[in-house]
Amino acid sequence: MAAAWMGSFMWGTASDAGGSADNLTGLVGVSARGIEQLGEWGVGLFTLAETVVPPIPSEVILPLAGYLARQGSLNLLLVFVTSTLGAYLGAVFLYWLGAKLGLERSIRGLSKLPLVDREDFEHAAGWFRRHGRSSIFFGRLLPGVRSLISLPAGAAAMPLGTFTIYTLAGSGLWNGLLLGFGYLLGTQYRLIEEYSRFLNYAVYAAVGVTVILLVARRIKRAKAPR
């Protein structure tokens, strides 16, 4: 009995969920169906990309993956492993970049990416200077810092073993919280289906406001005297 209950919790079952990504509409539904099609390793690729290119939000991807795991479409444990591995590989890439090019050259190159601003990197570098190695763990829990904290760690020649431990611990905690949140929401799938239209409005608004703020900040920086 206990083993069966644990299996149901870890893997999710279609019978207790009763819903699927097909029941979600708009951008939320499209995202859920995309994640469902890509599978567990696709979620890992998403988190890898989010670590390197911050505008791709794990706050959207992982709860949806947890929701799909509750429906039985994804393996919850495997999603946790792949998402944490993806976050780690992305962090190691930025760590290597910081170690290879140095902090200033890395920031100068990466700040040319669309919707990425130099201030984001400088904020992460300041966080690392103030908090040291603990910033690698706690930084994984903070939007903006989470994706970029690896650069100053690599530039400061932080030992890779220490970096790995703190990164896996922080990323695992963050991913576990988001996946667990989505998994628990999966028990309320009828409520989610009913209000998915309002969820879409919230997502559209959040994306729109984020893009506007990022573009406005870049225009302001371009106009500032050099």
N, C-alpha and C positions, 0 to 999 in steps of 0.2 A: 504493500500500500504506500509506504513512504517513498520507495523507489519510483513508483508510478507518479506520485505527486511531484517529486523532484524533476522527473522527465518532462511532465507537463509544463512546469515552471520554466525550465531551461530551454526547451525547444518550441514551446507554443503548440497549440492544436487548433485545427480548423473548427472542430466541433464546439469548443468553448468560446471561440471568438465570433464566428458567424458572419464575419465581414471580410472585405478585401480592399485593395487599392482601387478597384473598379467602382467602388461606392463613393469615392471622394471626387470632388469636382474641382475645376479651375486649376490654378497653379499648384495647389497642394496635391491634387489628384495626379497631375502630370509628373510632379516630382516623385510622388510615391510609386507610380507605375514605372518610372525610370529606374528608381532604386531597386524595385522588385525584379526588373529585367536584368540589371547588371549583377545582382546577387551580392553575396557577402564580400567577395573580393572587389567588386565595384565600389562598395562602401569604403573599403580600405584605400582605393585610389582617390576617392573623394576627399578623405581626410589627409592624404598625402598632399593633394593639390591645395587644400585649405591651409596647410602649414606653410607652403611656399607662396601662395597667392591669397592673401588674407580675405578678399571680398567674397570668397566661397564659404558660407557659414556652416560650421558643424552644428550650430544651434537649430538649424532646420533639418539637416540630413540625418543626424543620429536619432532624434525623437521619432522621425518617420520610420527609420530602420527598426527601432524598438517596437513601434506600432505594428509593422509588418511581421516581426518575429512573433508577436502575440497572435496574429492571424494564421501563423503556421507557414508563411511564405519564405521566411528566412530563419536561419539557425542563430539564436541569440548569442550563444557562446562564441561561435565562429565570427559573428559580426563584431563582438567585443575584441577578439584577437586581431582581426584584420584592421579594424579602425585604429587600434592602438599601435599596431605595427606600421600602418601608413603614416600616422602622426610622428612616430619615431624616425622613420626613414626621411620624411620631409625635414625634421629637425636636424638630423645628421647632415643632410645636404647643406643647410644653412650654416651649420657649425663648420663644415669643411670649407665653405665659401669664406666665412669670416677668418678662418685660420690661414687660408691660402692667399687671400687678397688683402686682408686687414680690414678693420672696421670702416674706415672712411671710403675706401674704394668700393667695398661691398654696398654701402649705403648709396653712394653716388650712382652705381649701376642699377640697383633694384628700385630706387625711387623713380626711375624712368618708366616703370610698368604702369599701365592704365589704372587709375583710381587708387594708386599707392603714393603716399606723400612722405617726404623726408622726415617730417615731424614724428611719424609713427615709429621709424627706426630710432630716432634720437630719444624718444620716450622709453623704448625698450632698453636702449643702452644705459640711460640714466637709472632705470630700475635695477639693472644688473650691477652697476657701480655701487648703488646704495645697499643692496641686499645680498650680493655675492651668490654663492652656489644655491642658497635657498630660493633665489629668484627663479631658478630653473623649474623647481617644483610648483611654487605658488603662481608663477607667471603663466603656467598652463591653464590656470583657472580664470585668467583675466583676458577678455577680448581686447585685441590690439597688441597686447604684450605677448600673448600666447604664441602667435605665429612668428614673432621676430626675435625673441629672447635668445635664440640659438646663435645669432650673428655675433653679439658681443662675447658670448661664452667661447666661441671658437677663436675670435681675435685675441682674447685674453689667455689662450692656451690652457683652458680648464681641462683637467684630465678627462679623457673620453669615457673611462669607466664610471667616474662620478657623474658626468653629464648623462650617461645612459641610464643610470639608476634613478636619478631625479626626474629625467624626462619620462621614462616608462611609468614611474609612480604617479606623476602629475597627470599625464595623458590618460592613464588607465582610470584614475579617479574621475576626471572630467567626462570621459567617454561613457564610463559606467553610469554616472548620474543621468546623462542625457538619454542613454538607451533605456535605463530603468524608468525614467519619466514617460517615454513613449510606450514602453511595455505596459505600464499601469494604465495609461490612457486607452490602450487597446481593449481593456475590459469595458470601456464605455463607448464602444464603436458606434452604437446607435445615436448617441448624443453627438459624437464627432460628425457622423454623416449628416445629421440634422443641421448642424451649425457650420459645416465646411464652407458654405458661402461666406460667412462672416470671417472665418479663418483666412480665406483668400483675400478679403478686403484688407485685413490686418497685414498680411504678407506684402500685398501690393503697396500699401502705405509705407511700410518699413523699408522696402527696397527703394521706393521713390525718394523718401526723405534721405536715405543713406547716400544715394547717387548724387542728389542735389547738394548735400553738404560737402561731399568729397570734391565735386566739380567746382563749387564755389571756393573751397579752400585752395584748390590748385590755381584758379584764376587770380585769387587774392595774392598768392605767393608769386605768380608770374608778373603781377603789376608792381610788386614791392621793389623799392630801389635796391640795387645790388652794390 
